[in-house]
């Protein structure tokens, strides 16, 4: 199973930017579905952005126009560029990779946005 390690979280003021990275222990295939999720305290985990096996990118309405998901296959890494951050974006952010019937999660990285 692929191991995923997220990084890039931190504390930022509202309106600022962060770039999250998700590094895979092995190769990322074009057929993999890779997504970023987030979970705030007391809330359910929710999808933020995903790259489908066809290469298209889908975003949750609450991040459209602010966040961008991308992948670097040569580095086996997926990124989440987050701009115009809001306090309500504060959450743990998790990377997920789906390959066939398997699903792998990283340990998460905390993003805190101050007002």
N, C-alpha and C positions, 0 to 999 in steps of 0.2 A: 504494500500500500504506500502511496506517495505521502511523504511527510511535508508539511507546510509550515513555514515560519514567517509570521508577520513582523513588520517593523515600521517605524516612522511616525508612530503616534506621539502625542505630547500635549502640552498646554499652549493654547493660542487665543488671542483676543478675537472677538467677533469681527468678521470682515477679513480675517487672515486666511492663510492657506497652509495646507499640509499635503505631503505626498506619502502615501502608504505603499509599502512593498510587500509582496508575498512570494517568498522564494521556495521553490519546490526541490525536493531532494533528488528527483530524477527528471527525465525529460517530460515536457508538457507537449501533448499531441494536439494537433489541430481539431481532433474530434472531441477533445475534453471540453466540458462546460465548466467555466470558472466564474465564480461570483464573489462579491463582497457583501457581507451581511453586517448588521449592527444590532446590539442589544443594550438598551439603557436599563438602569436598575428598576425592577418591578414591572418591566415590560417584556413582551415576547420578542424573540429574535426576528428581524425583518430584513428582506432583501433590499439592498441598496443599488447594486448594478451587477450585470452579468454579461459575459461574452459567450455566445452560444457556439455550438459546434460548427455552424455555418459562418461564423465570424461576425455576426451582427451584434450590436451592443444594445442592451435594454437597461433603462433606468427607472427607478421609482420616481413618481411624480415630485416627491419632496426634494429631490436632488437634481432634477433636470435643469440643464443650463449652468450648473455649478460644479458638478463632479464629472470626471472623465475616467473611464476604465480603459486600460491598455495592456498589452502583453508583449514581452520580448522573449520569443521562443529560444533564441540563442543563449539567453541567460536563465531560461526556465523561471522567469519571474513575471508576475502580474502586478500592475500598479493601479492605484486609485488616487488621482489628483483631485484634491478637494479645495475649491476656491469659495470665496464669499461665505465662510463658515458662520454658522449661527449657534447660539447657546443650545438650541434644541438638537443640534448634531452631536452633542456630547453623548458618548456611548463607547462600549467596547466594540471594536471592528474586527471581524473574522473573515478569513478567506476560506472558500470551499471549492473543492475540485470534484467533479463527478466524471467517472470513467466507467462506462458500462453500468454494472449494478453496484459499483463501489462509490463511496462518498468519503472524502477526507476533509478534516477541519484542522485549521491551525489553532494555536493557543490564544490568539487575539492580541490586539494592541489597543491601548486606551487613548481615546481622543477627548480632550476637555476643552470646551470653548467658553471663555469668560465674556461676560457682557460689559 
